[in-house]
Amino acid sequence: MRALALWMLLLLCKFGLAALPVKPENISCIFYYKKNLTCTWSPEKEAGYTWYRVNRTYRYGDASDYCMTSNFMSGNHASCSFFYPNVTNPDDNTIEVEAQNADGIIKSDVTHWNLDNIVKTEPPMIYRVKPVWGIKRMVQVTWKRPVLAPVSSTLQYTLRFRKVNSDQWMEVNFTREDTNENQTYNLTGLQDFTEYVLALRCAPEESRFWSDWSQEEMGTTEEQAPCGLDLWRVLGPAEANGRRTVLLLWKEAKGAPVLGKTLGYNIRYFPENNTNLTEIMNTTNQQLEVHLGSDSYSVSVISYNSVGKSPEATMRIPAIREESFQCIEAMQAHLTQGLLVVEWQSCPLEVDTWMVEWLPDLNSERSAFSWESVSQARNWTVQQDKFKPFWCYNISVYPISRDRVGEPYSIQIYVKEGIPSAGPVTRAENIGVKTVTIAWEEIPKSQRNGFISNYTIFYQTEDGEEFSKTVNSSVLRYDVGSLRRNTAYSVQLMASTSAGGANGTRINFKSLSISAVEMSLIISLVGGTLLVLVILMMAYSLKNPNKLKHQCWPDIPNPAESSIAMWRGNDFKNHISIEKSENEDADSSFLCLG
């Protein structure tokens, strides 16, 4: 009895530990036309080795078959396929999935499938996208109907399209009942002379499955005559002969669409008082340098393409000595949300257009010069990334009233400021006992990286006591006081922008031990003492004139009164000979004694 009880316990444990596969659910089937019927289910993964058998009835229940797979054979992907020609439409199929492992079998619910409702075709193939001559803003799309699509079915299509430089797709839906191999569709409502990317997909009307998208193709809408131009000029200085160089600049009008490929530009200019001197030039560039006289001129520019010409853009060039009107009273710039906004205030004068110029302050190259027109507004907005950080830019705004250009108003801006690349070069001047003048040079513009807001003077004594003084950016020299006599100091200057400051090189000086005033006082005292002595001596001389005369100017014997003056002729010679002979005898005696 004990052995029987033990055997029953082991049997119960075995049944308790058995793990049947998970019941297959969420069965889904797709009929790939004239290829296969593929069914999938969940779960896709099983912990242990599992076999799947998919039972199918077809031909409206008159035939049946099955397919086999396992979680290892299919790479843990729960799917199984039935292949053509045993899968054709129209037809109704039933699908049941059995999952089996070492512990047993479990079956799914039976599902029913109408093949017409789950058929999926190949994508259509676009082979041409072209504009239609004479019809604007349209392209004609031509494609081949999928071969693997039910002939009896009406196909519905989705055509998606976008501009080449955009990632925003737009879609249009339509149907085609005919079964011709080549089919077309006219896509309208596009922009002139714009390149588009297109893709097409289809599905039988009865099916809920769309084909994949076709390969993308590109097409361009037809050209139109170009729109107008914006025209501007840069006036050169007058030469000695009264002539001047004028740079004419033009570009597509702001906001105007590109309607075609520009082939060239036609430029005409003439003195306002003499149209017989009209000059005509052609170029493919967007600028032209012309040489004009001192009078006022009229200039016009048109662009042309293969379809036609743009409207004429005109501008008046003032005479050399012509005065221009003033209109703009103030201007300011600020940054907001990645944009540079320039605003100005003007007097109540009728102004049609404003012209904005901008150029790096340290770059006079024409390639760095930019300009843009503004209409019906007193502000100009531009993307901040059009300007380089840490660069100073000159921005000028010109008012234009009818055909006359007024005086510009200019400001300087930095879209982003940085710490200066170098500090100021400093020197010490007028060193005194208690004061010194600290002078410095402005940092070169190429090294400022921003607007200098202030300077800070740091100075300290030789024993480490520190002081500082901050002055505004217009100050380039400062008198430092309260120094200690005969003391060594070191000085360093810092130039600051809104981003921070940069120190210049450190210099040293030593305060004086005695000042010029003190030196003058000493000199005055010494000089006064000497003056008193002179005065006393003069008073003494007046009181004792002979004694002072004898002390200062003693008597000197007169040579004329000497006895030598009485010698004459041979007596003088004989006396000299006697003295010479005596001297020679003395020398001989000295030699003998030696």
C-alpha positions as a printed NumPy array, in Angstrom:
array([[  0.   ,   0.   ,   0.   ],
       [  2.87 ,   2.386,   0.784],
       [  4.393,   1.745,  -2.677],
       [  1.072,   2.397,  -4.403],
       [  0.608,   5.661,  -2.554],
       [  4.133,   6.804,  -3.533],
       [  3.469,   5.982,  -7.217],
       [  0.202,   7.953,  -7.177],
       [  2.004,  10.941,  -5.587],
       [  4.659,  10.988,  -8.311],
       [  1.988,  10.798, -11.023],
       [  0.086,  13.723,  -9.514],
       [  3.33 ,  15.785,  -9.316],
       [  4.022,  15.078, -12.985],
       [  0.604,  16.358, -14.054],
       [  0.974,  19.35 , -11.749],
       [  4.341,  20.338, -13.32 ],
       [  3.189,  19.904, -16.953],
       [  3.345,  23.214, -18.969],
       [  1.169,  23.272, -22.06 ],
       [  1.976,  25.857, -24.802],
       [  0.188,  29.19 , -24.74 ],
       [ -3.02 ,  29.176, -26.756],
       [ -2.447,  30.893, -30.176],
       [ -4.467,  34.102, -30.463],
       [ -4.724,  37.262, -32.6  ],
       [ -4.506,  35.314, -35.851],
       [ -4.007,  37.557, -38.884],
       [ -3.711,  36.549, -42.559],
       [ -2.592,  38.405, -45.713],
       [ -3.093,  37.105, -49.252],
       [ -0.132,  38.18 , -51.411],
       [ -1.771,  37.965, -54.818],
       [ -0.631,  34.926, -56.828],
       [  2.143,  34.288, -54.296],
       [  1.021,  32.971, -50.904],
       [ -1.338,  33.214, -47.971],
       [  0.635,  34.024, -44.827],
       [ -0.868,  33.827, -41.346],
       [  0.646,  35.052, -38.097],
       [ -0.418,  34.756, -34.467],
       [  0.665,  35.478, -30.938],
       [  2.525,  34.787, -28.785],
       [  5.514,  34.943, -31.093],
       [  7.926,  33.372, -28.581],
       [  7.674,  30.251, -26.408],
       [  9.955,  29.323, -23.537],
       [ 10.445,  25.735, -24.766],
       [ 10.497,  23.886, -28.058],
       [  7.05 ,  24.214, -29.685],
       [  5.589,  22.842, -32.92 ],
       [  2.81 ,  24.604, -34.775],
       [  0.368,  23.082, -37.223],
       [ -1.869,  25.463, -39.174],
       [ -5.012,  23.716, -40.488],
       [ -6.785,  25.323, -43.424],
       [ -9.997,  24.61 , -45.365],
       [-10.426,  26.283, -48.76 ],
       [-12.572,  26.145, -51.908],
       [-15.435,  27.174, -49.673],
       [-14.805,  24.191, -47.362],
       [-14.391,  21.453, -50.021],
       [-10.63 ,  21.082, -49.56 ],
       [ -8.166,  21.233, -46.698],
       [ -4.439,  21.229, -46.048],
       [ -2.01 ,  22.348, -43.413],
       [  1.478,  23.765, -42.941],
       [  3.972,  23.013, -40.179],
       [  6.521,  25.187, -38.405],
       [  8.241,  25.49 , -35.031],
       [  9.533,  28.311, -32.908],
       [ 13.096,  27.243, -33.771],
       [ 12.537,  26.74 , -37.512],
       [ 10.952,  30.172, -37.92 ],
       [ 13.398,  32.002, -35.652],
       [ 10.789,  32.492, -32.923],
       [  8.478,  34.181, -35.46 ],
       [  4.979,  32.709, -35.284],
       [  3.948,  32.521, -38.965],
       [  3.178,  29.952, -41.633],
       [  2.385,  30.205, -45.396],
       [  0.286,  28.419, -48.035],
       [  1.526,  28.862, -51.588],
       [  0.054,  29.473, -55.037],
       [ -1.627,  27.769, -56.941],
       [ -3.424,  26.297, -53.92 ],
       [ -4.344,  29.85 , -52.916],
       [ -6.566,  31.719, -55.387],
       [ -9.383,  34.183, -55.125],
       [-12.252,  34.562, -54.819],
       [-12.392,  32.08 , -51.977],
       [-13.202,  31.656, -48.273],
       [-10.629,  30.009, -45.973],
       [-10.748,  28.858, -42.377],
       [ -7.619,  28.841, -40.25 ],
       [ -6.937,  26.983, -37.   ],
       [ -3.545,  26.907, -35.254],
       [ -2.394,  23.993, -33.056],
       [  0.537,  24.485, -30.665],
       [  2.268,  21.343, -29.359],
       [  5.148,  20.714, -26.989],
       [  6.284,  17.714, -24.896],
       [  3.489,  18.275, -22.431],
       [  0.561,  18.41 , -24.837],
       [ -1.429,  20.212, -27.548],
       [ -3.603,  23.319, -27.435],
       [ -5.713,  24.718, -30.297],
       [ -6.719,  28.26 , -31.276],
       [-10.199,  29.378, -32.17 ],
       [-11.199,  28.84 , -35.805],
       [-10.999,  32.044, -37.913],
       [-12.61 ,  32.787, -41.318],
       [-10.982,  34.722, -44.146],
       [-12.351,  36.068, -47.43 ],
       [ -9.33 ,  36.33 , -49.746],
       [-10.725,  39.357, -51.621],
       [-10.737,  41.29 , -48.337],
       [ -7.126,  40.501, -47.463],
       [ -5.433,  40.596, -50.855],
       [ -2.272,  42.714, -51.17 ],
       [ -0.842,  43.585, -54.595],
       [  2.572,  44.653, -55.811],
       [  3.167,  48.436, -55.885],
       [  2.681,  50.272, -59.195],
       [  5.809,  51.443, -61.064],
       [  6.095,  55.159, -61.941],
       [  8.179,  55.609, -65.059],
       [  7.53 ,  59.25 , -66.057],
       [  6.701,  62.574, -64.367],
       [  6.602,  65.599, -66.66 ],
       [  4.89 ,  68.984, -67.043],
       [  2.248,  69.46 , -69.711],
       [  3.096,  72.24 , -72.164],
       [  0.92 ,  75.313, -71.682],
       [ -0.624,  74.122, -68.394],
       [  0.826,  75.828, -65.34 ],
       [  1.395,  74.314, -61.918],
       [  0.781,  70.722, -62.99 ],
       [  2.705,  67.521, -63.672],
       [  1.436,  64.371, -65.37 ],
       [  2.287,  61.096, -63.63 ],
       [  2.45 ,  57.929, -65.745],
       [  2.766,  54.45 , -64.246],
       [  2.294,  50.773, -64.977],
       [ -0.565,  48.914, -63.343],
       [  0.756,  46.081, -61.126],
       [  0.873,  42.757, -62.973],
       [  0.157,  40.918, -59.723],
       [ -3.191,  42.586, -59.094],
       [ -6.691,  41.114, -59.628],
       [ -7.802,  41.948, -63.167],
       [-11.424,  42.066, -62.096],
       [-10.802,  44.577, -59.308],
       [-11.055,  48.342, -59.43 ],
       [ -7.841,  49.722, -57.903],
       [ -7.763,  52.663, -55.548],
       [ -4.578,  54.769, -55.464],
       [ -2.844,  57.137, -53.088],
       [ -0.336,  59.551, -54.639],
       [  1.914,  61.329, -52.17 ],
       [  4.206,  64.236, -53.098],
       [  6.482,  66.844, -51.517],
       [  8.913,  69.554, -52.566],
       [ 12.502,  68.376, -52.932],
       [ 13.686,  70.624, -50.091],
       [ 10.785,  69.746, -47.755],
       [  9.967,  66.718, -45.601],
       [  6.206,  67.393, -45.453],
       [  4.242,  64.907, -47.579],
       [  0.847,  65.689, -49.116],
       [ -1.521,  63.02 , -50.452],
       [ -4.289,  62.714, -53.044],
       [ -6.582,  59.67 , -53.498],
       [ -8.282,  58.454, -56.695],
       [ -9.492,  55.211, -58.349],
       [ -8.979,  53.572, -61.74 ],
       [-11.458,  51.042, -63.15 ],
       [ -9.622,  50.34 , -66.392],
       [ -7.077,  47.556, -66.536],
       [ -4.749,  49.091, -69.135],
       [ -1.079,  48.577, -68.405],
       [ -0.148,  52.275, -68.684],
       [ -2.175,  54.771, -66.673],
       [ -1.868,  58.528, -66.022],
       [ -2.913,  61.116, -63.47 ],
       [ -2.635,  64.92 , -63.67 ],
       [ -1.422,  66.359, -60.357],
       [ -2.52 ,  70.009, -60.14 ],
       [ -2.335,  72.868, -57.635],
       [  1.474,  72.842, -57.507],
       [  3.924,  75.754, -57.509],
       [  5.546,  77.079, -60.657],
       [  8.948,  75.744, -61.625],
       [  9.237,  73.593, -58.512],
       [ 10.765,  70.143, -58.274],
       [  8.636,  67.507, -56.525],
       [  9.216,  63.975, -55.25 ],
       [  6.315,  61.536, -55.851],
       [  5.418,  57.969, -54.797],
       [  2.335,  55.814, -55.53 ],
       [  0.584,  52.873, -53.865],
       [ -2.613,  50.95 , -54.658],
       [ -5.149,  48.457, -53.269],
       [ -8.214,  46.648, -54.646],
       [-11.375,  48.398, -53.504],
       [-12.49 ,  45.309, -51.519],
       [ -9.187,  44.908, -49.676],
       [ -8.079,  46.507, -46.476],
       [ -4.371,  46.103, -47.298],
       [ -2.423,  48.674, -49.343],
       [  0.562,  47.768, -51.462],
       [  3.992,  49.087, -50.527],
       [  4.975,  52.526, -51.852],
       [  6.505,  52.607, -55.295],
       [ 10.008,  53.833, -55.896],
       [ 10.167,  57.641, -55.597],
       [ 10.38 ,  59.699, -58.787],
       [ 10.953,  63.43 , -59.344],
       [  9.295,  65.942, -61.635],
       [  9.335,  69.729, -62.175],
       [  6.421,  71.996, -63.027],
       [  6.596,  74.267, -66.063],
       [  8.387,  77.626, -66.066],
       [  6.698,  81.008, -66.098],
       [  8.027,  84.436, -66.888],
       [ 10.067,  85.655, -63.881],
       [  8.657,  87.987, -61.253],
       [ 10.097,  91.394, -60.472],
       [ 13.517,  92.234, -59.06 ],
       [ 14.779,  94.262, -56.118],
       [ 17.384,  96.805, -57.299],
       [ 20.03 ,  98.636, -55.258],
       [ 23.239, 100.598, -55.757],
       [ 26.522, 101.395, -53.991],
       [ 27.887, 104.839, -54.912],
       [ 31.637, 105.306, -55.304],
       [ 33.473, 108.592, -54.611],
       [ 33.592, 111.292, -57.263],
       [ 36.804, 111.426, -59.281],
       [ 38.723, 114.547, -60.305],
       [ 37.136, 114.506, -63.781],
       [ 33.632, 114.461, -62.27 ],
       [ 32.951, 110.805, -63.023],
       [ 32.234, 108.074, -60.475],
       [ 31.902, 104.313, -60.193],
       [ 28.506, 102.889, -59.251],
       [ 27.92 ,  99.229, -58.358],
       [ 24.437,  98.051, -59.354],
       [ 23.009,  95.087, -57.424],
       [ 19.787,  93.124, -57.955],
       [ 18.077,  89.9  , -56.899],
       [ 14.673,  88.222, -56.941],
       [ 12.088,  90.339, -55.149],
       [ 11.623,  89.384, -51.499],
       [  8.956,  86.71 , -51.193],
       [  8.636,  86.219, -54.962],
       [  8.454,  82.564, -56.115],
       [ 11.082,  81.153, -58.442],
       [  9.175,  80.684, -61.699],
       [ 11.921,  79.495, -64.   ],
       [ 15.617,  79.251, -64.71 ],
       [ 16.966,  82.749, -65.273],
       [ 19.017,  83.002, -68.466],
       [ 20.289,  86.554, -67.992],
       [ 19.66 ,  90.182, -67.11 ],
       [ 19.231,  93.273, -69.306],
       [ 20.425,  96.61 , -67.873],
       [ 19.654, 100.093, -69.269],
       [ 20.892, 103.43 , -67.882],
       [ 20.947, 107.014, -69.162],
       [ 21.214, 110.614, -67.859],
       [ 17.818, 111.857, -66.746],
       [ 18.031, 114.866, -69.041],
       [ 19.244, 112.986, -72.126],
       [ 17.72 , 109.645, -73.119],
       [ 19.764, 109.674, -76.341],
       [ 22.793, 108.579, -74.265],
       [ 21.152, 105.306, -73.185],
       [ 23.549, 102.444, -72.519],
       [ 22.33 ,  98.825, -72.786],
       [ 24.228,  95.899, -71.27 ],
       [ 23.566,  92.185, -70.669],
       [ 25.015,  89.921, -68.005],
       [ 24.358,  86.638, -66.26 ],
       [ 25.657,  88.014, -62.932],
       [ 23.544,  89.759, -60.297],
       [ 25.708,  92.862, -60.201],
       [ 27.321,  95.276, -62.623],
       [ 29.845,  98.077, -62.198],
       [ 29.149, 101.135, -64.355],
       [ 30.933, 104.487, -64.741],
       [ 28.612, 107.483, -64.662],
       [ 28.989, 111.238, -64.941],
       [ 28.16 , 113.794, -62.278],
       [ 24.514, 114.188, -63.38 ],
       [ 21.564, 112.151, -62.125],
       [ 20.85 , 108.874, -63.94 ],
       [ 17.946, 106.501, -64.415],
       [ 18.686, 102.753, -64.24 ],
       [ 16.432,  99.784, -65.083],
       [ 16.98 ,  95.997, -64.904],
       [ 14.873,  93.063, -66.154],
       [ 15.492,  89.301, -65.945],
       [ 14.451,  86.798, -68.6  ],
       [ 14.069,  83.031, -69.015],
       [ 12.887,  80.723, -71.775],
       [  9.262,  81.816, -71.271],
       [  9.46 ,  85.596, -70.97 ],
       [ 10.692,  88.695, -69.14 ],
       [ 10.166,  90.073, -65.664],
       [  8.667,  93.491, -64.933],
       [ 11.208,  96.314, -65.036],
       [ 12.952,  97.332, -61.801],
       [ 14.044, 100.995, -61.816],
       [ 16.204, 103.234, -59.637],
       [ 17.406, 106.817, -59.731],
       [ 21.094, 107.616, -59.181],
       [ 21.387, 111.142, -57.688],
       [ 23.733, 113.81 , -59.019],
       [ 27.051, 114.192, -57.212],
       [ 26.169, 117.453, -55.41 ],
       [ 22.516, 116.615, -54.843],
       [ 21.388, 116.832, -51.223],
       [ 19.429, 113.898, -49.787],
       [ 16.647, 114.143, -47.235],
       [ 16.911, 112.995, -43.612],
       [ 14.145, 110.884, -42.161],
       [ 15.279, 108.287, -39.589],
       [ 15.586, 109.713, -36.072],
       [ 16.652, 106.677, -34.014],
       [ 17.391, 102.976, -34.465],
       [ 18.003,  99.998, -32.176],
       [ 18.537,  96.233, -32.47 ],
       [ 17.784,  93.297, -30.167],
       [ 17.771,  89.485, -30.25 ],
       [ 14.721,  87.323, -29.622],
       [ 14.19 ,  83.584, -30.153],
       [ 17.049,  83.163, -32.61 ],
       [ 16.126,  86.303, -34.568],
       [ 17.791,  89.708, -34.925],
       [ 15.202,  92.495, -34.929],
       [ 16.185,  96.01 , -36.073],
       [ 13.655,  98.786, -35.414],
       [ 13.745, 102.468, -36.3  ],
       [ 11.734, 105.635, -35.75 ],
       [ 11.238, 108.187, -38.494],
       [  9.612, 111.532, -39.064],
       [  6.129, 111.616, -40.651],
       [  7.437, 111.607, -44.203],
       [  5.952, 109.568, -47.04 ],
       [  8.393, 106.675, -47.427],
       [  7.591, 103.754, -49.747],
       [ 10.469, 101.412, -49.021],
       [ 13.43 , 101.016, -46.716],
       [ 16.714,  99.439, -47.774],
       [ 18.798,  97.614, -45.153],
       [ 22.541,  97.065, -45.665],
       [ 24.825,  95.006, -43.427],
       [ 28.55 ,  94.352, -43.584],
       [ 31.23 ,  93.073, -41.167],
       [ 33.024,  96.065, -39.694],
       [ 36.479,  94.726, -40.583],
       [ 35.59 ,  93.408, -44.045],
       [ 35.082,  95.679, -47.028],
       [ 34.915,  92.88 , -49.594],
       [ 31.896,  93.04 , -51.871],
       [ 31.204,  89.368, -51.29 ],
       [ 30.544,  90.169, -47.607],
       [ 28.086,  92.957, -48.423],
       [ 24.387,  92.105, -47.993],
       [ 21.18 ,  94.049, -48.503],
       [ 17.42 ,  93.588, -48.343],
       [ 14.362,  95.774, -48.931],
       [ 11.573,  96.345, -46.414],
       [  8.089,  97.623, -47.316],
       [  5.195,  98.858, -45.191],
       [  7.116,  98.415, -41.923],
       [  9.635, 100.152, -39.694],
       [ 11.448,  97.022, -38.595],
       [ 13.546,  94.294, -40.169],
       [ 13.842,  90.713, -38.917],
       [ 16.488,  88.211, -39.957],
       [ 17.749,  84.844, -38.729],
       [ 20.52 ,  85.26 , -36.174],
       [ 22.658,  82.57 , -37.819],
       [ 23.216,  84.854, -40.831],
       [ 25.72 ,  86.715, -38.624],
       [ 28.938,  85.297, -37.21 ],
       [ 29.346,  85.351, -33.415],
       [ 31.966,  87.725, -31.942],
       [ 31.957,  89.809, -35.165],
       [ 30.969,  93.462, -35.238],
       [ 28.53 ,  94.352, -38.02 ],
       [ 27.583,  97.739, -39.446],
       [ 23.859,  97.967, -40.238],
       [ 22.521, 100.921, -42.239],
       [ 18.92 , 101.715, -43.167],
       [ 18.091, 104.006, -46.136],
       [ 14.637, 105.571, -46.557],
       [ 13.316, 105.586, -50.147],
       [ 10.55 , 108.013, -51.042],
       [  9.306, 107.426, -54.588],
       [ 12.56 , 107.532, -56.592],
       [ 14.742, 109.39 , -54.071],
       [ 17.048, 107.794, -51.481],
       [ 17.509, 109.551, -48.15 ],
       [ 20.389, 109.734, -45.677],
       [ 21.114, 106.397, -43.977],
       [ 21.079, 105.759, -40.247],
       [ 23.75 , 103.306, -39.046],
       [ 24.413, 101.261, -35.927],
       [ 26.837,  98.522, -34.911],
       [ 25.776,  95.179, -33.442],
       [ 27.139,  91.876, -32.157],
       [ 24.736,  88.93 , -32.319],
       [ 26.885,  87.236, -29.678],
       [ 29.635,  88.752, -27.532],
       [ 32.7  ,  87.003, -26.163],
       [ 35.6  ,  87.765, -23.85 ],
       [ 38.24 ,  89.987, -25.543],
       [ 41.089,  88.038, -27.13 ],
       [ 43.658,  90.32 , -25.459],
       [ 43.792,  92.932, -22.725],
       [ 44.787,  96.606, -23.098],
       [ 48.397,  97.736, -23.481],
       [ 49.076,  99.858, -20.377],
       [ 51.675, 102.459, -19.391],
       [ 52.379, 104.647, -16.331],
       [ 52.839, 108.405, -16.826],
       [ 53.409, 111.457, -14.63 ],
       [ 54.705, 109.401, -11.702],
       [ 54.686, 111.449,  -8.506],
       [ 54.974, 110.97 ,  -4.765],
       [ 51.295, 110.175,  -4.218],
       [ 49.804, 110.098,  -7.751],
       [ 50.368, 108.42 , -11.093],
       [ 48.519, 108.521, -14.437],
       [ 47.625, 105.105, -15.908],
       [ 47.064, 105.33 , -19.683],
       [ 46.148, 102.61 , -22.176],
       [ 45.315, 102.021, -25.833],
       [ 41.989, 100.736, -27.146],
       [ 41.959,  97.025, -27.98 ],
       [ 41.945,  96.485, -31.775],
       [ 38.448,  95.75 , -33.105],
       [ 39.536,  92.345, -34.345],
       [ 40.283,  91.324, -30.725],
       [ 37.357,  92.899, -28.85 ],
       [ 34.748,  90.171, -29.56 ],
       [ 32.078,  92.529, -28.237],
       [ 31.391,  96.058, -27.036],
       [ 33.814,  97.164, -24.296],
       [ 31.571,  98.111, -21.355],
       [ 34.239,  99.236, -18.837],
       [ 37.87 ,  99.033, -17.755],
       [ 39.065,  97.99 , -14.289],
       [ 42.453,  99.125, -12.96 ],
       [ 44.036,  96.7  , -10.477],
       [ 47.149,  97.924,  -8.598],
       [ 48.974,  96.658,  -5.533],
       [ 51.982,  97.572,  -3.403],
       [ 55.12 ,  95.526,  -3.064],
       [ 53.864,  94.132,   0.248],
       [ 50.656,  92.799,  -1.392],
       [ 48.045,  95.45 ,  -0.507],
       [ 45.537,  95.537,  -3.408],
       [ 43.294,  98.288,  -4.827],
       [ 40.974,  98.58 ,  -7.861],
       [ 39.049, 101.207,  -9.781],
       [ 36.455, 100.769, -12.576],
       [ 35.883, 103.394, -15.299],
       [ 33.599, 103.462, -18.314],
       [ 34.668, 102.505, -21.831],
       [ 35.192, 106.098, -23.006],
       [ 38.053, 106.654, -20.507],
       [ 41.568, 105.825, -21.747],
       [ 43.605, 107.388, -18.903],
       [ 43.032, 107.709, -15.163],
       [ 44.839, 109.489, -12.328],
       [ 45.417, 107.162,  -9.378],
       [ 45.951, 108.912,  -6.036],
       [ 46.716, 108.135,  -2.386],
       [ 49.971, 106.332,  -3.195],
       [ 52.708, 105.783,  -0.651],
       [ 55.999, 107.668,  -0.976],
       [ 58.962, 105.785,  -2.477],
       [ 56.935, 102.553,  -2.919],
       [ 56.966, 100.008,  -5.785],
       [ 53.589,  99.238,  -7.397],
       [ 52.386,  96.755, -10.012],
       [ 49.418,  97.605, -12.282],
       [ 47.168,  95.445, -14.49 ],
       [ 44.187,  96.607, -16.56 ],
       [ 41.121,  94.496, -17.444],
       [ 38.783,  95.245, -20.382],
       [ 35.257,  93.792, -20.042],
       [ 32.373,  92.976, -22.397],
       [ 28.995,  91.534, -21.471],
       [ 30.623,  88.07 , -21.668],
       [ 33.545,  88.763, -19.308],
       [ 36.919,  90.443, -19.026],
       [ 40.492,  89.973, -20.271],
       [ 43.618,  91.243, -18.468],
       [ 46.442,  93.121, -20.136],
       [ 50.134,  92.735, -19.318],
       [ 51.309,  93.762, -15.836],
       [ 53.545,  96.841, -15.517],
       [ 55.59 ,  98.177, -12.569],
       [ 56.501, 101.667, -11.335],
       [ 57.834, 103.291,  -8.149],
       [ 56.45 , 106.416,  -6.55 ],
       [ 58.905, 109.273,  -5.982],
       [ 60.558, 109.963,  -2.665],
       [ 60.444, 113.743,  -3.15 ],
       [ 58.052, 115.79 ,  -5.158],
       [ 58.749, 118.649,  -7.544],
       [ 57.128, 121.087,  -5.098],
       [ 59.415, 119.926,  -2.345],
       [ 62.41 , 120.23 ,  -4.658],
       [ 61.348, 123.744,  -5.605],
       [ 61.066, 124.661,  -1.952],
       [ 64.581, 123.418,  -1.245],
       [ 65.951, 125.29 ,  -4.246],
       [ 64.123, 128.39 ,  -3.091],
       [ 65.623, 128.129,   0.38 ],
       [ 69.148, 127.666,  -0.936],
       [ 68.707, 130.456,  -3.422],
       [ 67.328, 132.743,  -0.738],
       [ 70.274, 132.021,   1.526],
       [ 72.743, 132.859,  -1.247],
       [ 70.858, 136.055,  -1.997],
       [ 71.064, 137.125,   1.638],
       [ 74.824, 136.483,   1.606],
       [ 75.264, 138.578,  -1.501],
       [ 73.28 , 141.391,   0.018],
       [ 75.383, 141.273,   3.196],
       [ 78.612, 141.336,   1.191],
       [ 77.402, 144.318,  -0.778],
       [ 76.546, 146.129,   2.412],
       [ 79.98 , 145.324,   3.857],
       [ 81.724, 146.601,   0.715],
       [ 79.875, 149.831,   0.89 ],
       [ 80.988, 150.25 ,   4.504],
       [ 84.688, 149.196,   3.938],
       [ 85.357, 149.654,   0.241],
       [ 89.24 , 149.552,   0.352],
       [ 89.451, 146.442,   2.495],
       [ 87.008, 144.551,   0.377],
       [ 88.806, 145.706,  -2.767],
       [ 92.131, 144.46 ,  -1.426],
       [ 90.609, 141.073,  -0.532],
       [ 88.86 , 140.592,  -3.821],
       [ 91.273, 142.375,  -6.169],
       [ 94.837, 142.333,  -4.735],
       [ 97.599, 144.598,  -6.292],
       [ 99.597, 142.958,  -9.098],
       [103.14 , 144.363,  -9.935],
       [103.419, 146.111, -13.259],
       [106.012, 144.394, -15.481],
       [106.726, 147.685, -17.122],
       [108.119, 148.987, -13.868],
       [110.498, 146.014, -13.449],
       [114.337, 146.367, -13.9  ],
       [114.221, 144.008, -16.859],
       [112.421, 146.66 , -18.76 ],
       [115.637, 148.799, -18.591],
       [117.713, 146.302, -20.588],
       [118.374, 147.311, -24.171],
       [119.814, 145.638, -27.255],
       [123.181, 143.864, -26.713],
       [122.9  , 144.169, -22.962],
       [119.758, 142.063, -23.028],
       [121.418, 139.479, -25.341],
       [124.606, 139.359, -23.266],
       [122.587, 138.878, -20.139],
       [120.763, 135.987, -21.744],
       [124.082, 134.441, -22.974],
       [125.615, 134.737, -19.512],
       [122.576, 133.006, -17.997],
       [122.705, 130.257, -20.686],
       [126.427, 129.656, -20.127],
       [125.902, 129.423, -16.402],
       [123.154, 126.898, -16.948],
       [125.344, 124.74 , -19.234],
       [128.21 , 124.742, -16.717],
       [125.803, 123.657, -14.057],
       [124.582, 120.786, -16.191],
       [128.146, 119.643, -16.944],
       [129.017, 119.647, -13.307],
       [125.95 , 117.59 , -12.577],
       [126.97 , 115.042, -15.223],
       [130.511, 114.778, -13.894],
       [129.274, 114.25 , -10.416],
       [126.988, 111.588, -11.732]])
